[in-house]
Amino acid sequence: MELSSLIKKTGHSLVEIRVRALKSIMCKLDYSLISVSDIVQEKMLFVHLLEWFNFPQVPMQEEVLELLSTLAKHPSAAQMLRDIGAVDFLIHLSPNVEPRLRAVIDGTLDQLFHLPELLPSHAVLSSHGQHSTAPTGVASYKMPLFTCFILCYAVHKSVKCLKFSVFPWLTLSNTDRHILSSNESSLKSSNPNLIRTTCELLCDVIMQDFPAEIFLQRPQIFKNLLSLLRLGSSKGEAGFLHLQALSCLRQLCVGLRRRLRFHQDPSFYSTKQDLVSQNSSFSYSHELQSQRSQASSPAAECSPRPSVVGHTGQRARGDGQDRDAGSNRSVHLVNIISVSDPLTIPDVGVEDVLELQFQQLTVAQFTVATMEHAIPLLKAESSHMFHRVLELLCEAVVLLRESVSELVWDDGSLVGIELKTKLHGCMELLGDTLCHHENYAADIPRSCQVHHRMAYTGTAVFIIKFLQAILPLEKACDNIPENTATAIFHLCLDRTFGILLPSVQEAAVAYLEQVDSDSYGLYRRVTRAALWMESTCSFLKEIQAKGEKKWFDLLELAGQAIEGLPFHQHLPVIQECIHMCSYLWKFEQPSPVLQTESQKLLLRLLSHPLLQVRVETYGCTLSLVKDCLGIQNVSRHELGVCSGVTFLLHHRVLYEISAFGLQDSAEKVIFICYVTP
């Protein structure tokens, strides 16, 4: 029976399709239309059953776990599950399911650790990276496997902060090791031209041919590139070498992200260390290699990488699978690195794999080291240098988010403490950089001012993205350094930045609220004052404009303008408010809502705590009364001339004037109240 389409649908993104396909398979098993033996070799079924728990909606959890338990009883299925990493997956899944389902997972794990009495002899990878033949006895095979599992589980339990630590180890041939050694030596040269050429070769060729994790497993080239970033100033030859090193490091970050995606893809995951496995970058068959002509011809000289002069074919890449120095492809690449005799490659000796594995870097260590060395270059006076550094940091922060979890701030392990210390250092460097670009001298040339402003904006965006990637809001209070908190406070007050990037400033405000309540309170007051002043300008502009007006909006703006009087003290706005109230009350059929809101506005002005505001309010009111009720209106035949004072005849307004205006501490206010008709 053809099951491939059903198995494929069990991994579909739509939950309805997944459930229907799974129920169909289980129904066929229940009615003996298919047997367990029919599906034990279907690798993708096992992968999809494990992936079932990675989707946002996870129905039929018990059924899936029961099916896995049933399949695990079959030796071939158990071996398949072990190969795709089901043991580690189920261990991490167990704490996240209901207690009744944990027993099912435990039973499945017991089945996976139950090995058959006899296993065929096959090559396994020893702890030193060399191939050895596994004995067929159960006792001699089971103990190393179980011990290895316990060690891996212990590492996961002790270090909580790493999402991804190290890549599967890749061995290298003598040729590949010589290539890396030659480039490592060239980067230490005192000849700037040789360093520049080496960086170009690394970026254009070697980092394209070697899997990126090679440079973490053998980190000397990476460390030499970091040392180039510490060369003197960012001008002249040193600045050019900075740019070359930045390009190499960015290329390495891109390669590591690509390799991370590769290893995280369940379709390609395998714990087997085959000679040419999917964890290797070897992607060319021997049949294809044998078909390539060794004779010189125009077709043969066409290289897929034009920068590789004399490279007649694409390398099998630096995974140790190129059959050592016998390959013409490796000979040509070594020839580029100026080996005197391309047919004689020096023997660099036997690698001590165990020692190298202790020296390799995790993705997290690589990321924080890159950021530590690159962030100081954000102070460079060159805009080109700044952009290149920012590009590298943006790539690095993505790796940081994919390799380090938010648990780093609570992780008490040595790894967690080291990472937390370095992340604090990065925050302090970013805070200093932000202050550097904010507090530039006023007498510098215009072009320098523009550079500082652009650099300030770019650094501000990055520091918020950096915090969002690694630091939860609830942890910000205890982990953001003081200088960084000050820089974030100034960023929150930057009105121009907020208009340009409102979402970034909102994120900065959220961190400021957690870090410094006093500064956050000051920010709130400043923000309100700025809003009131903007509303004052908008109110005056709209009220003085000709044409039909939106009175509800104007009343709201007027209310905010009154709130801002202690700050802007622009008293002419009071006269406009009085005239607006008068106008809204003199209609024969006025709007009750507009009348009520305008009356509230007037009462606020009459009872304002500032003396000059009260004096101006009563003065404007007196002028309006004189204008409406003066003797000059006797000869005017317009209807409703006197209705302009209707807004003063309401009992609330009269009570305010008589009860409080006449009792005001300011004599000028009392005098105005007495002379008002």
Number of C-alpha atoms within 10 A of each C-alpha: 6 6 13 12 9 18 24 14 20 26 23 16 12 12 18 12 15 21 18 13 20 21 17 14 17 16 13 12 15 11 9 10 11 16 12 15 12 11 19 20 14 15 16 18 21 22 21 20 19 22 14 23 16 11 13 9 10 12 15 14 15 16 13 19 20 17 17 23 21 16 22 25 17 16 16 14 23 24 17 22 22 19 15 22 17 21 19 15 12 17 15 12 15 16 11 10 13 11 10 9 16 19 12 17 22 15 17 25 21 15 18 22 16 14 15 10 9 11 13 9 11 11 16 15 14 12 9 13 16 11 14 11 11 16 15 14 14 13 10 11 15 14 11 12 11 11 11 11 13 12 11 11 14 11 10 16 10 14 18 19 26 24 17 17 16 16 20 13 18 19 19 18 19 20 25 24 18 19 21 21 15 17 23 20 14 21 24 16 12 9 10 16 12 15 23 20 16 22 25 17 19 24 19 18 16 22 20 18 17 23 22 23 23 20 20 23 22 18 18 19 21 19 17 17 26 21 15 21 23 15 13 12 13 20 14 9 15 17 20 15 22 27 22 23 27 26 22 21 26 21 19 25 25 18 18 23 17 13 18 19 12 15 16 11 10 16 14 12 17 18 13 16 17 13 13 14 15 18 23 22 19 21 12 12 10 8 8 8 12 9 8 11 12 11 10 9 10 7 10 15 15 14 15 11 14 12 12 18 14 17 23 24 21 16 21 22 23 28 21 22 18 21 12 15 19 11 13 18 18 25 21 20 24 23 19 15 17 10 17 10 11 17 14 10 18 12 10 12 9 8 15 10 17 11 10 15 16 9 14 21 20 17 27 24 19 20 22 21 19 24 24 19 16 23 21 17 22 26 21 19 15 17 17 11 21 22 15 19 24 21 14 23 25 17 19 28 22 17 23 24 18 19 20 23 17 17 17 22 21 13 19 16 14 11 17 21 16 14 22 20 12 17 24 15 16 24 23 19 19 26 23 19 23 28 18 16 20 18 10 13 10 8 8 9 9 10 9 16 17 12 17 23 15 16 26 23 18 16 22 23 16 18 20 17 18 22 19 15 18 19 21 14 16 11 15 20 17 10 16 22 18 14 17 22 23 20 22 24 22 17 24 24 17 12 15 10 17 15 10 11 13 13 11 20 23 13 16 25 20 15 26 27 18 17 25 16 12 11 17 19 13 13 19 15 12 13 15 15 20 16 16 23 23 15 22 24 15 15 24 18 10 17 19 10 10 7 8 7 12 10 15 13 12 19 20 15 23 27 23 20 29 26 20 21 20 13 13 15 15 16 14 12 18 23 18 17 26 21 14 18 26 23 18 20 23 18 13 8 7 12 11 11 10 16 18 13 15 27 22 17 19 23 15 16 22 22 17 17 11 12 15 13 21 22 20 18 25 25 18 19 24 17 13 18 18 16 16 17 16 12 10 10 14 8 7 9 8 8 7 11 14 15 16 21 20 16 21 18 10 10 10 13 17 14 12 14 23 15 11 16 23 17 13 18 11 14 13 14 24 19 14 17 21 12 8 14 9
